[in-house]
Amino acid sequence: MQYSSYAFSTAAGAALFPWIEYVHHRWGGHTRALGARVLASHQLHHRDPAEGGVSYTDKLRQRAPLVLAALIVLGAPLVVVFGARRATAALAGLLLSYAWSEWFHHRIHHRSPRNGFERWMWRYHYVHHFLDPTRNYGFTSPIWDFVFRTARVEREVRVPHSRAPALGDDVDGIVIHRRPA
């Protein structure tokens, strides 16, 4: 197989992840469609977005069994249709995209945004957490929210101080709401 074919398969796997993220978050995190454990875990995340300070590597370790199961479920038909090498390359892209997604989502809840894209995505995701949990399911890409009309774009989101990540007083539309003293 050509290296370009491996690269294409890897890129295709990575490009698939925003769809999986959307489906998992919308129907797994907010309904029982993917099971009670997925729903319960996500409800805990909504009560404590910083998840008690759990580190990125701990999150990956905790989710490893679910990720392995998903790779097997997705990988089996890919092997049958595309062969083992292309399927492995696609799954590698999917896994890399997943790791980046977890990292990015972790940053949203633990760090200040560093650039305009991050400020926009932080605000976009905070709409989901602090204004309307029936909107903005994509936390690394809003594309499927726009396709399925679940996007809600706001100029400002007020975040309760007790649930705010390490942000300043105002980060381009993210306002930390402090109770009056």
Secondary structure, DSSP 8 states (H G I E B T S, - for coil): --HHHHHHHHHHHHHHHHHHHHHIIIIISSSSTT-HHHHHHHHHHHH-TTGGG--HHHHHHHHHHHHHHHHHHHHHHHHHHH-HHHHHHHHHHHHHHHHHHHHHHHHHHHS---SHHHHHHHHHHHHHHHT-TTS---SS--HHHHHTT-----S-EEEEGGG--S--SEETTEEEE----
